[in-house]
């Protein structure tokens, strides 16, 4: 399984205020989308999220997002190593993802981006 990188998940109160700071910090423009009532902005290695507290409470339980070259292979390896697949794989606006709990109890999102 090839891990391509990781994204830090940041819940913010006001996405419009946070985005310019992170764009300047990361030196790039934010890719914005909405999912399940949560406004999301991906900029550099940061995934900014803002929305209803009930949704953010769930999102805060995921420690980080890990990009992989092949989500199917990641699922196989994770399962073989004793991880529990909580959700997915499912299609998202930026590729497929799954949520897995590692044997140590830490929860991660794994994503592929269609070869990107």
BANU-905749 format. One record per atom (N, C-alpha, C, O): residue in one letter; y, x negated, z. Coordinates in pm, whole numbers, plus 50000, padded with zeros to 5 digits. Example, Ala and Ser with C-alpha at 12.3 -4.5 7.8 and 13.67 -1.06 7.14 Angstrom:
REM BANU-905749
A494314868150780/A495504877050780/A496704868050780/A496684857650846/S497754871550708/S498944863350714/S500034871050787/S501144865950804/
This chain:
REM BANU-905749
X498824991550000/X500005000050000/X501234991150000/X501394982650088/X502104993049903/X503334985249894/X504484992849958/X504845003749914/X505064987050064/X506254992650126/X507454986350058/X507614974150056/X508304994850001/X509444990149922/X510714988550004/X511614981049966/X510794995550118/X511974994850202/X511985006150301/X511095014650302/X512995006250385/X513125016650487/X514545021850489/X515495014550457/X514685034350525/X515985040850535/X516195045450678/X515305051450738/X517365042750731/X517715046950866/X518235061250861/X519105064550781/X517705069650946/X518075083750950/X519155085651057/X518965081951173/X520295091351017/X521435093051108/X521885107651105/X522305112651001/X521795114451219/X522315128151231/X523775127251272/X524115120451369/X524645134051197/X526075133551224/X526615147651241/X526075157251185/X527695148851318/X528325161851338/X529065166651215/X529035178451181/X529735157351146/X530575160951033/X530275151550916/X530735140150915/X529525156350820/X529125148150706/X530335143350626/X530375131950580/X531335152050610/X532505148450529/X533275136850590/X533865128850518/X533285135950722/X533945124850789/X533095112250784/X533625101250768/X531785113850798/X530885102350805/X530685095450670/X530595083150663/X530605103250562/X530265097550431/X531215086250388/X530715075750349/X532535087950394/X533405076850350/X533175063850427/X533235053050369/X532915064950557/X532635052950638/X531395045850585/X531415033750562/X530295053450566/X529035047450523/X529095042750377/X528435032950342/X529865049550293/X530035044750155/X530735031150155/X530345022050082/X531745029950236/X532475017150245/X531595006350306/X531584994950260/X530845009950411/X529965000550479/X528864995650385/X528584983650379/X528245004750310/X527125001350223/X527564996850084/X526764991250009/X528824999150051/X529334995049921/X528805003249804/X528574997849696/X528615016249827/X528125024749719/X528465039349743/X528955043049849/X528205047549642/X528475061849650/X527265069149708/X526125065149688/X527535079849779/X526475087949840/X525855097349737/X526565103249655/X524555098649742/X523835108849667/X523655120449763/X523055118849870/X524185132149727/X524185143549819/X523225154349771/X523065156749651/X522585160949868/X521755172549839/X521595180549967/X522005176250075/X521015192249954/X520785201050069/X519305204350074/X518655206249971/X518785204950196/X517395208950214/X517265216550345/X517635211650451/X516745228750334/X516505237450451/X517765239250535/X517695239150658/X518915240750470/X520165243050541/X520815230550597/X521845231450663/X520225218850571/X520775206250618/X521435199250500/X520825197450394/X522695195150519/X523415187350420/X522995172850437/X522985167650548/X522665166250325/X522165152550331/X522985143850236/X523355148150127/X523265131750281/X523925121850196/X523165108650212/X523085103150321/X522605103850102/X521915090950101/X522885080650048/X523385081849936/X523135070450128/X524055059750086/X523515046450139/X523375044450259/X523215037550046/X522615024850085/X521325027350160/X520485035250116/X521155020750273/X519935022450354/X520085033550459/X519265034450550/X521115041850446/X521365052450543/X521105066250482/X521465068850367/X520495074850560/X520305088850523/X521035097150628/X520545098950739/X522215102150591/X523045109850682/X522665124550671/X522485129750561/X522535131250785/X522125145250787/X523025153050882/X523345148350991/X523425165050839/X524265173750920/X523875188050893/X523625191950779/X523815195950999/X523445209950981/X523155216751113/X523565212051219/X522425227851106/X522105235451227/X521315227051328/X520405219551290/X521665228251452/X521045220151557/X519525221751560/X518815211951585/X519025233751536/X517575235851538/X516885227251432/X515815221851457/X517495226051315/X516925217751208/X517055202851242/X516125195151221/X518215198951295/X518435184951330/X517495180451441/X517075168951443/X517175189351532/X516255186051641/X514905181551585/X514315172051635/X514435188351483/X513175184551418/X513345171251346/X512485162551357/X514435169551273/X514665157251196/X514805144951284/X514425133951244/X515345146551403/X515505135251496/X514175129551543/X514135118251592/X513115137051529/X511795132351574/X511185122251477/X510185115851509/X511775120751358/X511275111351259/X512075098451272/X513295098351255/X511385087451304/X512045074851335/X512755068551216/X513855063251229/X512135069251098/X512705063050978/X512005068550856/X510965075050866/X512585065950741/X511975069450613/X511535056450547/X512315047050534/X510265056050505/X509695044050445/X509365047050299/X508595056150270/X509945039350208/X509685040850066/X508435032850029/X508295021250067/X507545039349954/X506305032849909/X506175034349759/X506775043249699/X505385025749698/X505205026349553/X504275037549511/X504395042649399/X503345041549597/X502365051849562/X502055060249686/X501395055549778/X502545072549688/X502385081149806/X500915084649830/X500495085549945/X500145086649724/X498725089549740/X497995078249810/X497175080549899/X498295065849768/X497695054249832/X498145053249977/X497345050150065/X499435055750002/X499945055350140/X499205065350227/X498835062050340/X498995077450177/X498285087550254/X496865082950285/X496395084650398/X496185077150188/X494825072250209/X494795061250315/X493965061750406/X495685051450304/X495725040350398/X496075045350538/X495445041450636/X497085053850547/X497485059050678/X496325066350746/X496065064350864/X495615074750670/X494485082150724/X493385072650770/X492815074350878/X493075062650688/X492055052850724/X492415045350852/X491535041650930/X493705043150873/X494155035750991/X494325044551115/X494715039751221/X494025057451101/X494085066351217/X495375074051233/X495575080351337/X496255073651134/X497485081651141/X497135096251113/X496155099251045/X497945105151167/X497775119551146/X498865124151049/X500055122451076/X498445130050937/X499415135350841/X499875148950892/X499095158450899/X501145149750928/X501715162050986/X502115171850878/X501915183950893/X502685166750768/X503165175550660/X503125167950529/X503345155850524/X502825175350422/X502895169650289/X501545164650242/X500515166250308/X501595158650125/X502765155450045/X503375167749979/X502675177049940/X504715167449967/X505465178149901/X506545171949814/X506965160549835/X506985179749715/X508095175449629/X509415177449703/X509595187249775/X510345168049684/X511695168949740/X512685166449626/X512265163049516/X513975167949650/X514955165249544/X514955150749494/X515435148049384/X514405141549573/X514435127449533/X513035121349518/X512925109049510/X511995129249513/X510635124249500/X509695131749593/X510065142049649/X508485126649608/X507525133149698/X507575126449835/X507925114749847/X507215134249939/X507185128350072/X506025133850153/X505415143950118/X505745127050262/X504835132150365/X505345127050498/X506075117250505/X504945134050603/X505315130150739/X504025126350810/X503055133850808/X504015114650872/X502815109750940/X503145105051080/X504185098951105/X502225107951173/X502325102651309/X501345090951319/X500145092651300/X501875079251350/X501035067551369/X500235068851498/X500595076851585/X499165061251513/X498365062151636/X499155059651764/X498745064151872/X500295052451754/X501125050051873/X502065061551905/X502825060852001/X502025072251822/X502835084051848/X504165084451775/X504865094551780/X504535073751706/X505805073551633/X505635080851500/X504615079251432/X506625088851464/X506575096951343/X507495090951237/X508645087451264/X506955089651114/X507705084251001/X507575093550882/X506585100650866/X508605093350798/X508535099750668/X508205088850567/X508825078250568/X507245091550480/X506915082650368/X507335089350240/X507065101150222/X507985082050150/X508465087850024/X508125078749908/X508065066549921/X507905085149793/X507915077649669/X509025083949585/X509395095449607/X509525076449493/X510635081449414/X510305080649266/X511125076549184/X509085084649235/X508675084949095/X508735071349028/X509115070248912/X508365061049103/X508365047549047/X509675040149063/X509785028549023/X510685046849121/X511995040349137/X512005030849254/X513025024549282/
